[in-house]
Amino acid sequence: MDEPYVRIQNEPQTGLLLPKEYFPPLLPATTDKHLTSTTQQSSQERGERKETTTMQSLLSSSVLANPCTTGSSLFPPTTAKLVAAASVPVAAAARSGAIAVSRRSVSGGGGRCVVAAASSSPAVTTAEAGEVPATMKAWAYDEYGDGSVLKFNEAAAVPDIADDQVLVRVAAAALNPVDAKRRAGKFKATDSPLPLIEVDAQTVPGYDVAGVVVKAGSQVKGLKEGDEVYGNISEKALEGPKQSGSLAEYTAVEEKLLAIKPKNLDFAQAAGLPLAVETAHEGLERAGFSAGKSILILGGAGGVGSLAIQLAKHVYGASKVAATASTPKLELLKSLGADVAIDYTKENFDDLPDKYDVVFDAVGQGEKAVKVVKEGGSVVVLTGAVVPPGFRFVVTSDGSVLEKLNPYLESGKVKPLVDPKGPFAFSQVVEAFSYLETGRATGKVVVSPIP
Ligand SMILES: NC(=O)c1ccc[n+]([C@@H]2O[C@H](COP(=O)([O-])OP(=O)(O)OC[C@H]3O[C@@H](n4cnc5c(N)ncnc54)[C@H](OP(=O)(O)O)[C@@H]3O)[C@@H](O)[C@H]2O)c1
């Protein structure tokens, strides 16, 4: 089978990056007859960004300096020794509790690089520890703020698993805007507790994971050790998301949130899919999208938009897909399946005569979006405000959605799009966040390999 990606740089981990033919058409559309629909509501608009970014500048712009990676290796020999030596199960409140650690700075400034030693909490495990160590390398934060709150722990506690969970040895993770917003404290009202409340607690960010099952809880029926899986580890993105996220060597996940990784995708490719493709799918479902309908996707080059285009065209059988992006990304939109690519730096989509059955807003332009929907149509908004008939929803993680989409991924009808600046090394998580927060990512910001 043809490899779907070109190796555009000598990344030791995967080398993948852009779809092979960054622009050529994908396979013919297929309609999934099982897709059904529901609906919802909400409101507010975020400003549009007018600056343009060439693909060349996107590819060549330098990453920010990371104090954790300057000088000697981020993972000094002592780290490997410490982790390899640790084999005693340690309590690690995986689902609701905190990751208990004691910390000391190794950065020599700014306190950004931190060594964490497992606490002496009593051991509580629900499955045999096997070869799983007691501690792991992880990125974590113990206060809300900008990227500087992210700290590297070389000995965070490996999460325990519940009966319905598996422990995943993380091979790759991906960032989503929600990771940055959560880190900034925008969802603190519904977030899991931070050390502001519980001393010595930390949050390991990361929703998206791809990796290998190394341990299964007693109620797990479909997955077993050795299975290669992927998924979005927090069922509700904003309601008590897991404290022990995917930017770590291990993460504990409910079986129902995972699916077997598509065979044709490597871990980095798979890691970029779950939250974004689940959002694209749920948005289309809630909007009542179906074969023969037209759709406008705002933000077509982003993580969600790039998948919404492909699902609309190649899974649902859209009659017409239009999408917005800046000038350098218009051909990409067409390669993904857009019939019409609108350059938002040159024209306002709401000034154009076309109207659509569904408008899918991944930018935060709800007030404009409702102007271009047909009578009786739907406007689904991911961020910001919207007026009726628009509605907003928050994605629910569901492994069965990934399972349903696996055939489309394995046939190549739907392809992951990994931003060409990545995959970022595990030592570059701070840079990966900074890049994500530019709002200019093309497809997904992936971190791989881990560690
Ligand atoms: N409600 C939910 O459940 C849910 C789930 C997932 C995501 N979200 C939210 O949805 C939004 C999109 O998520 P994402 O993961 O797709 O983000 P993303 O990957 O970071 O989006 C980046 C893309 O946005 C494009 N963009 C920026 N401004 C634009 C504009 N005015 N018009 C058209 N495109 C524009 C950029 O293209 P250019 O470089 O060409 O500007 C870039 O390719 C975020 O706010 C996220 O928090 C919500």
PDBQT file of the ligand as one rigid body, heavy atoms in Angstrom, charges set to zero:
ROOT
HETATM    1  N1  LIG A 501     -16.837  22.492  21.659  1.00  0.00    +0.000 N 
HETATM    2  C1  LIG A 501     -16.002  21.477  21.538  1.00  0.00    +0.000 C 
HETATM    3  O1  LIG A 501     -16.295  20.340  21.945  1.00  0.00    +0.000 OA
HETATM    4  C2  LIG A 501     -14.681  21.686  20.856  1.00  0.00    +0.000 A 
HETATM    5  C3  LIG A 501     -13.916  20.582  20.454  1.00  0.00    +0.000 A 
HETATM    6  C4  LIG A 501     -12.723  20.824  19.754  1.00  0.00    +0.000 A 
HETATM    7  C5  LIG A 501     -12.315  22.122  19.533  1.00  0.00    +0.000 A 
HETATM    8  N2  LIG A 501     -13.056  23.157  19.985  1.00  0.00    +0.000 N 
HETATM    9  C6  LIG A 501     -12.657  24.550  19.741  1.00  0.00    +0.000 C 
HETATM   10  O2  LIG A 501     -12.762  24.753  18.349  1.00  0.00    +0.000 OA
HETATM   11  C7  LIG A 501     -11.752  25.643  17.912  1.00  0.00    +0.000 C 
HETATM   12  C8  LIG A 501     -10.962  24.974  16.790  1.00  0.00    +0.000 C 
HETATM   13  O3  LIG A 501     -10.284  23.835  17.298  1.00  0.00    +0.000 OA
HETATM   14  P1  LIG A 501      -9.100  23.191  16.443  1.00  0.00    +0.000 P 
HETATM   15  O4  LIG A 501      -8.548  22.071  17.217  1.00  0.00    +0.000 OA
HETATM   16  O5  LIG A 501      -9.536  22.958  15.045  1.00  0.00    +0.000 OA
HETATM   17  O6  LIG A 501      -8.064  24.427  16.451  1.00  0.00    +0.000 OA
HETATM   18  P2  LIG A 501      -6.719  24.640  15.671  1.00  0.00    +0.000 P 
HETATM   19  O7  LIG A 501      -6.307  23.355  15.032  1.00  0.00    +0.000 OA
HETATM   20  O8  LIG A 501      -5.751  25.276  16.596  1.00  0.00    +0.000 OA
HETATM   21  O9  LIG A 501      -7.126  25.688  14.539  1.00  0.00    +0.000 OA
HETATM   22  C9  LIG A 501      -6.114  26.320  13.871  1.00  0.00    +0.000 C 
HETATM   23  C10 LIG A 501      -6.626  26.713  12.502  1.00  0.00    +0.000 C 
HETATM   24  O10 LIG A 501      -7.596  27.763  12.631  1.00  0.00    +0.000 OA
HETATM   25  C11 LIG A 501      -7.537  28.496  11.417  1.00  0.00    +0.000 C 
HETATM   26  N3  LIG A 501      -8.112  29.828  11.578  1.00  0.00    +0.000 N 
HETATM   27  C12 LIG A 501      -7.788  30.762  12.490  1.00  0.00    +0.000 A 
HETATM   28  N4  LIG A 501      -8.530  31.867  12.310  1.00  0.00    +0.000 NA
HETATM   29  C13 LIG A 501      -9.323  31.619  11.240  1.00  0.00    +0.000 A 
HETATM   30  C14 LIG A 501     -10.319  32.377  10.564  1.00  0.00    +0.000 A 
HETATM   31  N5  LIG A 501     -10.665  33.632  10.941  1.00  0.00    +0.000 N 
HETATM   32  N6  LIG A 501     -10.949  31.795   9.513  1.00  0.00    +0.000 NA
HETATM   33  C15 LIG A 501     -10.635  30.569   9.123  1.00  0.00    +0.000 A 
HETATM   34  N7  LIG A 501      -9.694  29.790   9.710  1.00  0.00    +0.000 NA
HETATM   35  C16 LIG A 501      -9.064  30.323  10.757  1.00  0.00    +0.000 A 
HETATM   36  C17 LIG A 501      -6.064  28.561  11.113  1.00  0.00    +0.000 C 
HETATM   37  O11 LIG A 501      -5.906  28.690   9.735  1.00  0.00    +0.000 OA
HETATM   38  P3  LIG A 501      -5.082  29.965   9.176  1.00  0.00    +0.000 P 
HETATM   39  O12 LIG A 501      -3.660  29.762   9.651  1.00  0.00    +0.000 OA
HETATM   40  O13 LIG A 501      -5.277  29.846   7.721  1.00  0.00    +0.000 OA
HETATM   41  O14 LIG A 501      -5.697  31.173   9.819  1.00  0.00    +0.000 OA
HETATM   42  C18 LIG A 501      -5.518  27.227  11.631  1.00  0.00    +0.000 C 
HETATM   43  O15 LIG A 501      -5.272  26.301  10.579  1.00  0.00    +0.000 OA
HETATM   44  C19 LIG A 501     -10.923  25.980  19.155  1.00  0.00    +0.000 C 
HETATM   45  O16 LIG A 501     -11.405  27.176  19.720  1.00  0.00    +0.000 OA
HETATM   46  C20 LIG A 501     -11.224  24.831  20.108  1.00  0.00    +0.000 C 
HETATM   47  O17 LIG A 501     -11.080  25.161  21.460  1.00  0.00    +0.000 OA
HETATM   48  C21 LIG A 501     -14.231  22.984  20.657  1.00  0.00    +0.000 A 
ENDROOT
TORSDOF 0
